[in-house]
């Protein structure tokens, strides 16, 4: 973990907060560092496993597997460990409510767990830390050199770009040239609370 990196990251906070404040973002979304505030309303626990949620979960799992394989092939001096939530208990299961609420509380205190952690290959670490608590994993997580948050897409990137290129060739300039994602403002504080260097 690089202290210099975190110093540079912290140095950007005032500017980020000022810019977002000017755009009308509420102050509660701009309080970085430390535990998050206790919720003012009782959390709503999902009551059923919707097909869209399950499909997105499957795409996310696939993207993580593909990225892990690509990193290991390209960077043999590193190893990849699963750190983000891999819970497969569906809404409606007797244990779902307790685990869901426990996950929210852990995120409030410690921040969003990145999906994957990158370690030097010489570090003795299990391939999956996702089921372990923050207290159990903290000493090991601090040895990670980077954290990766994975976002999957419903579009195959090369095909998407080829379609966009054809549209431009036909004179249509609208639309993004490549797939993209937007970080939600309310996610900034929980990602910032993460204890290792994020790769965005």
C-alpha positions in Angstrom: 0.0 0.0 0.0 1.5 3.4 -1.0 1.2 6.2 1.6 2.3 8.6 -1.2 -0.7 7.5 -3.2 -3.1 8.1 -0.4 -1.6 11.6 0.2 -2.3 12.4 -3.4 -5.8 11.0 -3.1 -6.6 13.0 0.0 -5.2 16.2 -1.7 -8.0 15.9 -4.3 -10.8 15.8 -1.8 -11.4 19.5 -1.3 -11.5 20.1 -5.1 -13.9 17.1 -5.6 -16.2 18.2 -2.8 -16.3 21.8 -4.0 -17.0 20.8 -7.6 -19.8 18.4 -6.5 -21.3 20.9 -4.1 -21.5 23.5 -6.9 -23.4 20.9 -8.9 -26.0 20.5 -6.1 -24.8 17.3 -4.4 -25.8 17.0 -0.8 -23.1 17.4 1.9 -23.9 13.9 3.3 -22.5 12.4 0.1 -19.2 14.3 0.5 -18.0 13.4 4.0 -15.0 11.2 3.3 -13.1 9.1 5.7 -14.1 7.2 8.9 -17.3 5.4 9.6 -20.4 6.3 7.6 -23.3 7.7 9.5 -26.0 5.5 11.0 -28.9 5.1 8.6 -31.8 7.5 9.3 -34.3 5.0 8.0 -34.7 1.3 8.4 -33.0 -0.5 5.5 -35.3 -2.2 3.0 -34.4 -5.8 2.6 -35.2 -7.4 -0.8 -38.0 -10.0 -0.5 -37.5 -11.9 -3.7 -34.7 -12.8 -6.2 -35.6 -11.0 -9.4 -34.4 -12.4 -12.7 -32.6 -9.2 -13.6 -30.6 -9.3 -10.3 -29.6 -12.9 -10.9 -28.6 -12.2 -14.5 -26.5 -9.2 -13.4 -24.9 -11.4 -10.8 -24.0 -14.0 -13.4 -22.5 -11.4 -15.7 -20.5 -10.0 -12.8 -19.2 -13.4 -11.9 -18.2 -14.1 -15.5 -16.4 -10.7 -15.8 -14.5 -11.4 -12.6 -13.4 -14.8 -13.8 -12.3 -13.4 -17.2 -10.4 -10.5 -15.7 -8.7 -12.8 -13.2 -7.5 -15.1 -15.9 -6.3 -12.2 -18.0 -4.3 -10.7 -15.1 -2.7 -14.0 -14.2 -1.7 -14.6 -17.9 -0.3 -11.1 -18.4 1.2 -10.6 -14.9 2.6 -13.9 -13.6 4.4 -12.0 -10.8 1.1 -11.3 -9.2 -1.8 -13.3 -7.8 -5.5 -12.4 -7.7 -7.7 -13.0 -4.6 -11.5 -12.8 -4.4 -12.5 -10.3 -1.8 -15.9 -8.9 -2.7 -19.2 -10.5 -1.8 -19.8 -13.9 -3.3 -22.9 -14.7 -1.3 -25.3 -16.8 -3.3 -28.2 -16.9 -0.7 -31.3 -15.7 -2.5 -33.8 -13.3 -1.1 -36.5 -15.3 0.7 -34.0 -17.7 2.2 -34.2 -17.8 6.1 -30.6 -16.6 6.4 -30.9 -13.8 3.8 -32.1 -11.0 6.0 -29.4 -11.3 8.6 -26.6 -11.6 6.0 -28.0 -8.7 4.0 -28.1 -6.4 7.0 -24.7 -7.5 8.2 -23.3 -6.6 4.8 -24.8 -3.1 4.9 -23.3 -2.5 8.4 -19.9 -3.7 7.3 -19.9 -1.4 4.3 -21.0 1.5 6.5 -18.1 1.0 8.9 -15.3 -0.2 6.6 -16.4 0.8 3.1 -17.1 -1.2 -0.1 -15.1 -4.3 -0.5 -13.5 -4.4 -3.9 -14.2 -7.4 -5.9 -10.6 -8.5 -6.4 -7.3 -7.9 -4.6 -3.9 -8.0 -6.3 -0.9 -9.4 -4.4 2.7 -10.2 -5.2 2.9 -13.9 -6.1 5.3 -14.3 -3.2 2.6 -13.5 -0.6 0.9 -16.5 1.0 -2.8 -15.7 0.6 -5.9 -17.7 -0.1 -7.6 -17.4 -3.4 -10.9 -16.4 -1.7 -11.2 -14.1 1.3 -14.8 -13.1 0.6 -16.4 -15.1 3.5 -14.0 -13.8 6.1 -14.7 -10.7 8.3 -12.9 -7.4 8.1 -11.1 -8.2 11.4 -9.9 -11.5 10.0 -8.7 -10.1 6.7 -7.3 -6.7 7.6 -3.7 -7.8 8.2 -3.6 -9.6 4.9 -5.5 -7.0 2.9 -3.0 -4.4 3.9 -0.4 -6.4 2.0 -2.3 -6.0 -1.3 -0.8 -3.7 -3.9 -4.1 -2.9 -5.6 -7.9 -3.4 -5.5 -10.1 -3.9 -8.5 -13.8 -3.2 -8.8 -15.3 -5.1 -11.7 -18.2 -3.8 -13.8 -19.7 -6.1 -16.5 -21.5 -4.9 -19.6 -24.4 -6.3 -21.6 -22.5 -5.3 -24.7 -19.5 -7.1 -26.2 -17.0 -4.3 -26.5 -15.4 -5.0 -29.9 -18.8 -5.5 -31.5 -20.2 -2.3 -29.8 -17.3 -0.3 -31.1 -17.7 -1.7 -34.6 -21.3 -0.7 -34.7 -20.5 2.8 -33.5 -17.8 3.1 -36.1 -20.3 2.2 -38.8 -22.7 4.8 -37.5 -20.0 7.4 -37.7 -19.1 6.3 -41.2 -22.7 6.8 -42.1 -22.7 10.3 -40.7 -24.4 9.6 -37.3 -22.3 11.2 -34.6 -24.5 10.4 -31.7 -23.8 7.9 -28.9 -20.7 6.9 -27.0 -17.8 5.3 -28.9 -17.1 2.7 -26.3 -19.0 1.1 -23.4 -18.7 3.0 -20.2 -20.0 3.3 -16.7 -20.8 6.1 -14.3 -19.9 6.1 -10.6 -22.9 7.1 -8.4 -22.2 10.0 -6.1 -23.4 8.0 -3.1 -20.8 5.3 -3.8 -17.9 7.7 -3.6 -17.6 7.7 0.2 -17.8 3.9 0.5 -15.2 3.3 -2.2 -12.9 5.9 -0.6 -13.2 4.1 2.7 -11.7 1.0 1.1 -8.4 0.1 2.8 -6.2 -0.5 -0.3 -5.3 1.4 -3.5 -8.2 1.3 -5.9 -7.8 0.7 -9.6 -10.7 2.4 -11.4 
